[in-house]
Amino acid sequence: MSDYARPIGLCQPRFLDYGSGTVARLGPFVAREGHSRILVVADAYNAGRIGLLGLPDGTVVHGTLAGEPDLEDLAAALAVAAELRPDLVIGFGGGSAMDLAKLVAVLWPGEQTIRDIVGPDRVARRPSTIVQIPTTAGTGSEAGIRALVTDPATQAKLAVESRHMLADLAILDPDLTLTVPPAVTAATGVDVLAHCVEAFTSKRAHPLIDGFAREGIRLVGAHLKRCVAHGADAEARAAMLLASYYGGICLGPVNTAAGHALAYPLGTRHGIPHGAANALIFPHVLAFNAPAVPARTAEVLALMGLAPSTDPDEVFVLARDFCAGLGLDMTLAAAGVPRGDLAVMAAEAVAIRRLLDNNPREMTEADILAVYETAYEAVAA
């Protein structure tokens, strides 16, 4: 994990504005770039505060997104875009809105379908400028070149990776996150943590990315609990938004591993929000991987502000208590997952090789089922 000569590539948005009030810089960017056909992709809540963006009259808002995007959501957004023919697509919201905006920006001309571009480097071109404005500290989608959409027929996520989906401008204004409710703040914050930790402990971990991962973990450990307890804490909100961006950088050349692979069926099959699903799984996978990456596991705990340990049982308790201390439910039973679905979910998770192959320790279908069984009714903190 310290091979400095190993090749790696890193790309970030063309422009990045970070800090309180920076959303005001969007209007001048739009004017300077000469955009006139503007499409904003948002969830219903953020569609209702589109006035904060300072966009010109005639801007079209597609604000029907209600959860993590699926193929029907994509089709609806593409229909709007095909009529408008946008020269600028703005993702305004959480990772779902930003992922959908990326896909709309590359697919709206109809030259390719979503099936054509699933996988790495299959997007032919990007006809629209992309701006990403996160309103939660979670996915870090504004930093990356990946987008996910669920296929309802298979209940699996379709992953697209392309530099054509990289934002031309990302605006990280913590003021936009001040109203996020405590439960959502906690869940999305653990998603940030999972991005950084899974990249840091991955078989693909790299010194170029380790610095972002370490600082992201430290920022979450120091500031997430403050955000949950005091949503108007501007400093803590800004720190978490920066940590989220760092997590997004980690996703680019390294990506996540078993934690996300095990979390995905919870969302696609049972509608558990992505952050909450990751929080449920996070302590289990961190503990499972501890024997394979003991030094890095201990460092993760230390960066989180916890006692460093390499003992799997202790690692699990420390990580679980951290998540439970944020007010998160830490059992699958409490999340409403039927026990009879655990084996099916294990079969689905073990098939997500693009993530499981990154894990530092081999995880079989039986291992995954054992995690689900433990998580089903694990004793809460």
Protein Blocks (a to p, Z undefined) as FASTA:
>chain_A
ZZfklccdddddfbdcedehklmmmmmmmmmnopabdcddddfklmmmmmmnopaehiac
dfkbfbdcdfklmmmmmmmmmmnopabdcdeddfklmmmmmmmmmmmnopacfklmgceh
kafbdfbdcddddfbdfkommmmcbdcdddfklopacddddfklpcfbdcddfklmmmpc
fklmmmmmmmmmmmmmmmmmpmkbcfklmmmmmmmmmmmmmmmmmmmmmmmlmklmmmmm
mmmmmmmmmmmmnopafklmmmmmmmmmnopafklmmmmmmmmmmmmmmmmmmmlmmmmm
mmnopacdfbfklmmmmmmmmmmmnopacbfklnopafklmmmmmmmmmmmmmlmmmpmb
dcdfklmmmmmmmmmmpccZZ
